[in-house]
Amino acid sequence: MTDCLLSARGIAKSFDQNRVLHGVDFDISAGQVVALLGENGAGKSTFVNILSGALPRDGGTIAWNGAETVFRDTRSALDAGIIHIHQELSLISSLSVMENLFIGDYRTGRSGFIDRKSLAAKARELLARVGAAHIDPRVEAGSLSTAEQQIVEIAKALARNARLLILDEPTASLTPHEAEALFAIVRDLRDHGVAIIFISHRFDEVFAISDRVVVLRDGRVVGDRPVAETTRAGIIADMTGRAFTFDALDAPAIAADAPIRLKADAIADKGRVGPVSFALRKGEILGIFGLVGAGRTELLELLCGMRPLAAGSISRPDGVVPGNATEAWRSGLALLPEGRKTNGILPSLSLAENVAVAKRQKSSGILDLGAEKSLFSRFREALGIVSEGPEQPIRRLSGGNQQKVIFARCLASEPDILFLDEPTHGVDVRTKADIYRQIQDLAKKGMSVVFVSSELPEVLALASTVMVLSRGRQTMLAANQGLTENDVLTAAFAQA
């Protein structure tokens, strides 16, 4: 199908003195999947928020179904059939699946009460359309897996007769199998005439699902071509102005007699992870790989005192084993958590405050706001944080720059051991490269790093030692010398 559904011309947007979009042109037809790519801060989120009515545009025009249109709010865009599914899912966990599907449009019987039988029947029809007939519409949405919640979000879009579906990093927390199931749904929607804007930092997904690739850089379209005429190297060059490969990274080798910073002996919690044993040495980068649900995050929580130890022991040279997050920060452990929106940023605080909060944990004196601003400025330069200044609210930064701020918070506490849970989750290729270099530089200076990643090439490029978890159990612990992707994946599927 080639009917042009939406045509944007010259879309411009500024925040205060910061120009974010510079005359963006964009078209999408019914029954087409267009990948919208770009570095964090390139303007992707601003652009799709304008398309979905969440932000007003400063200039340009939008034609919807051939007629020039102004979407004054998200309701007007929803009524037209434009549905934006954000990276942070919006289901209300305490409501049932069917209540989430029809929120704001509940069916009522003659009595005026909700006809729950009719609601459940309609919900089952929608769930069946997206291959989720196995989901009981009466269960609480919060009891579903992340993949199931993602599918419910799409079913919710169908309940509103979606004509343009915007998917923002939809597979960020899914396993490859779950992602492929989602792609099957996307292909079916495309075949039924739904237009889809697909935002992702995973290039293999872009080539698997997209018809066209549009690349933004610094608020301008720098690439727009069919996926068949696109290469990974070409996308990276469009996004960054330069190429990037893992070849520039060199996983450090660790001396056998390097001092041990932390030792875990058969540690386990109450059923999710364990037993796990390893010794972490000075300057070592321990990469932890496993499928979603393998217990990676739970292991980091055990090591940082955020999850009670049910078996085994943890030891450190100073004898301090933290029992909670505050004790962990004070004892020289720093954690960058997975899910920056929910577990990382402090959205009501400024950038300077978000960086300095960990350092405050280690002091009891009067706050020195000037020193905190200087601290932020130092990391702003070192990490390349793109911002208006230390007083800017962190919620106004792009996702990649928010990640850098949380990373700066960890470094500001001057830790001995740095724990990173999916440190490049949802960030662009340039930000990934910056984070990779920082991790390697820190290790060369003697810091010990433990990082979790679901991107296997990342683990094999960065780690000096690789650990693999499968269903909570340790199935591999080996020096990263000659390891192949097949070796690691075999261990990841063991006992699964």
C-alpha positions, 0 to 999 in steps of 0.5 A, a space after each residue: 500500500 502506498 497511500 501517504 498517510 502523514 506528511 510533515 514539512 519543515 517541522 521546527 521546535 525550540 526549548 528556550 534558546 535551544 533549537 532541537 528541530 531544524 525544518 524536518 521533512 518526513 513522510 509515511 504511507 499506510 502499511 509501511 514501517 519506517 525506522 526513525 534513528 539518531 543519537 540521543 538528543 538528535 530530536 527523535 523524541 521531540 519529533 514523534 511527540 509533535 506528531 502525537 500531539 504531546 508537544 506543539 510545533 514552532 513551525 512547519 505543517 502536518 498533513 494527515 490523510 491529505 489534509 493539513 492538520 493541527 493536533 493540539 493535544 494527545 487526545 486529538 491525535 488519538 482520535 485521528 488514530 495516532 498512538 505513541 507507545 513509549 519505552 516506559 510502558 504506561 499500563 496501570 499495574 493495579 488494574 486488570 488487562 481489560 480495564 487497561 485496554 478500554 480505559 476511558 471507554 468502559 462498556 456499561 449495561 442498562 443499569 449504568 454499571 460496567 458490563 464486565 462480561 462484555 468487556 472481557 469478551 472484547 478484550 479477548 478479541 483484541 488479545 487474539 488479534 495480537 497473538 496473545 489469546 493466552 493472556 487472561 483479560 481479568 488478571 492484573 496488568 502488573 502480574 504480566 511479563 514485560 513482553 506481555 505488557 508490551 503486547 497489551 499496549 499494542 492491543 490497547 492501540 488497536 482498541 483505539 483503531 490505530 492508523 499510525 503506531 509509534 513504537 519507541 524502543 519496544 524490544 529494549 527489555 525483551 528476549 530475542 524470542 519475545 522480540 521476534 513474536 513482537 515483530 510478527 505482530 508488527 508485520 501483521 499490522 503493516 499488512 493490514 494497513 497500519 503505518 508504524 514508526 519504529 525507534 530503535 538503537 538495535 540495527 539488526 531489528 531495523 533491518 529485520 522489520 523496516 521498509 525505510 530508514 530515516 536518520 536524524 542528526 542534530 535536529 535535521 534529516 541526514 538520511 532517508 532511504 529504503 532499507 534495501 539500500 542501507 548498510 549498518 556502516 552507512 547508518 552509523 556514519 549518518 548518525 555520528 558523522 563517523 564510523 564505529 566498530 568494536 575493533 578499537 576496544 581491547 579487553 584488558 588482561 588481569 594479572 593472576 596476583 592482582 589484589 582481590 577487591 571482592 569475593 563471592 562464595 556460593 552466594 544465593 538469595 531465596 530462589 531467584 539466583 545462586 549459587 554464584 562464586 567468583 573473585 573480582 580483582 583490581 582493574 578487572 572488568 567482569 561482564 555478566 551475560 544471560 537471557 532476560 530473567 536469568 537473574 543478572 539484576 538480582 545478582 548485582 542487588 545481592 552484591 550491593 546489599 540491596 537483596 538479602 543473602 540467603 546462602 554463601 558469603 561475600 568478603 572484601 579486604 576492609 571487611 565491610 559488606 553492605 546491608 543496604 544501598 546507603 551502606 553500599 555507596 558509603 563503602 565504595 560500591 556504586 550501582 548504575 541501575 537498569 531502568 533510568 526512568 524508574 530506578 535512576 534519575 531523580 526527575 524533580 532535581 537538577 543535573 547538579 543535584 542528580 550527580 551530587 546525591 551520591 557524594 552527599 551520602 558520604 558526607 555529613 556537612 552543609 551542602 555546598 551548592 557551588 561545589 556541586 555545580 562545579 562537580 557536574 561541570 567536570 563530568 559534563 566535560 569528561 562524559 560529553 553531557 549535552 545540556 543547558 547547564 547544572 541547574 537544568 532539570 534532568 527530566 528535560 534531557 534525552 535518554 542517553 544524556 540522562 544515562 551519562 548523568 547517572 554514570 557521573 553520579 557513580 563516578 562522583 562517589 569515587 568507588 572502588 567497585 563500579 556495578 553497571 546494569 545495562 549501562 548502554 540500554 536505550 542509548 545511541 552508538 556515540 554514547 555507547 562508544 563514550 561509555 565503553 571508553 570510560 569503562 576501559 579507562 577506569 579499569 586501567 586506572 585500577 577500578 574494578 567493574 562489574 557490568 550486565 549486558 544483554 548485548 553479547 558483542 558488547 560483553 566480548 569486546 569489553 570484559 576481561 572475564 565473562 560470567 554467564 547465568 541461566 535461570 539464576 545459576 552460574 553456567 560459565 566463568 572464564 577469562 575472555 581469551 578466545 571466547 566466541 558468541 557460540 560459547 557464551 550462548 551455549 552457556 546461556 541456554 544451559 538448564 533453560 
